């Protein structure tokens, strides 16, 4: 059974999921930029991601599934950069399975 529509957090149009309507989701994604524009380029994949997944082969949250996502923790990439820290330092990361990462990340975003 579908949940009743909720209002878009920007314009108030009814949406099936909490958050924003399609128009405002697209606008938000455009402003956000590509992953490379946000700093997740080649160095991130080769240094940060590889080292975190080597160090944490099993998800640190559930302890069951293999890690496939290198997550910045306890500070986000944006917070690390704003504090002048190296966001590609594996010491600022943890390995998560896709399910745990998606659950954790969805609790932090408005969508």
C-alpha positions in Angstrom: 0.0 0.0 0.0 1.4 3.4 -1.0 1.8 6.1 1.6 -0.3 9.3 1.1 1.4 12.1 -0.9 3.5 14.5 1.1 4.3 18.1 0.1 7.6 19.0 -1.7 9.8 20.7 0.9 10.4 23.6 -1.6 7.2 24.3 -3.5 4.5 22.2 -1.7 3.5 20.1 -4.7 2.4 16.5 -3.6 5.2 13.9 -3.9 5.1 10.2 -3.2 8.3 10.2 -1.2 9.3 12.7 1.5 11.6 15.4 0.2 11.4 17.3 -3.1 9.4 17.0 -6.3 11.2 15.9 -9.5 11.8 19.5 -10.7 13.5 20.5 -7.4 15.5 17.2 -7.2 17.0 17.9 -10.6 17.8 21.5 -9.7 19.5 20.3 -6.5 21.5 17.7 -8.4 22.7 20.3 -11.0 23.9 22.6 -8.2 25.6 19.7 -6.5 27.9 19.0 -9.5 29.5 15.8 -10.7 31.4 13.5 -8.4 34.7 14.8 -9.9 33.7 18.4 -9.3 33.0 17.5 -5.6 36.5 16.0 -5.2 35.9 12.3 -5.8 38.4 12.0 -8.6 41.3 9.6 -9.5 43.3 10.4 -6.3 40.3 9.7 -4.2 39.7 6.3 -5.8 43.3 5.3 -5.8 44.4 6.5 -2.4 41.4 6.8 -0.1 39.0 4.2 -1.4 41.6 1.5 -2.0 43.2 1.9 1.4 39.9 2.0 3.4 38.5 -1.1 1.6 41.8 -2.9 2.2 41.8 -2.0 5.9 38.1 -2.8 6.4 37.2 -5.7 4.1 34.0 -6.3 6.2 31.4 -3.6 6.9 32.2 -1.9 10.2 28.5 -1.3 11.0 26.9 -4.7 10.4 30.1 -6.8 10.5 28.6 -9.3 8.1 28.7 -8.1 4.5 31.8 -7.2 2.5 32.7 -3.5 2.4 32.1 -1.9 -1.0 31.9 1.8 -0.1 34.6 3.9 1.5 32.7 6.4 3.7 34.2 9.5 5.2 33.7 9.3 9.0 33.3 10.9 11.5 33.6 14.1 9.5 32.2 14.4 5.9 34.5 15.2 3.0 33.1 18.7 3.0 33.9 19.2 6.7 37.4 17.8 6.2 38.2 20.2 3.3 36.7 23.2 5.2 39.0 22.5 8.1 42.1 22.2 5.9 42.5 18.5 6.4 43.4 15.9 3.7 40.0 14.4 2.7 41.9 11.5 1.0 43.6 10.4 4.2 42.3 6.8 4.8 42.3 7.6 8.5 39.2 9.6 8.0 37.3 6.7 6.5 35.5 3.5 7.2 34.4 0.6 5.0 30.7 -0.1 4.7 28.5 -2.4 2.7 26.1 -0.8 0.3 23.0 -1.4 2.5 24.5 0.2 5.6 25.9 3.1 3.6 22.6 3.8 2.0 20.7 3.6 5.3 23.2 5.9 7.0 23.4 8.4 4.2 19.6 8.6 3.7 19.2 9.6 7.4 21.5 12.6 6.7 19.8 13.9 3.5 16.4 15.5 2.9 15.4 13.0 0.2 
